[in-house]
Amino acid sequence: MEHKTTPINKAKKAATSREDRLKAALKANMGRRKAQVKARAQSDATDSNEAVKSKGQD
């Protein structure tokens, strides 16, 4: 016997796939943001270390 897809089943599938896409997009976005914060923190640490070294050379 074949399973018939009803409009309700299609709507549930669409909602589920939309949620999955949104979850994946959110996870990717959070990963990018974390990488940005990490890169900025490293950059700031490097900049502050260079500033301290240059002040000591004067």
PEKAFEN-V73123 format. One record per backbone hydrogen bond with DSSP energy under -1.0 kcal/mol. NH is the residue of the N-H (numbers start at 1). CO is the residue of the C=O. Records with the same first field share a line. If there is no record, write none. Layout:
NH=CO / CO
This chain:
10=6
11=7
12=8
13=9
14=10
15=11
16=12
17=13
18=14
19=15
20=16
21=17
22=18
23=19
24=20
25=21
26=22
27=23
28=24
29=25
30=26
31=27
32=28
33=29
34=30
35=31
36=32
37=33
38=34
39=35
40=36
41=37
42=38
43=39
44=40
45=41
46=42
47=43
48=44
49=45
50=46
51=47
52=48
53=49
54=50
55=51
56=52
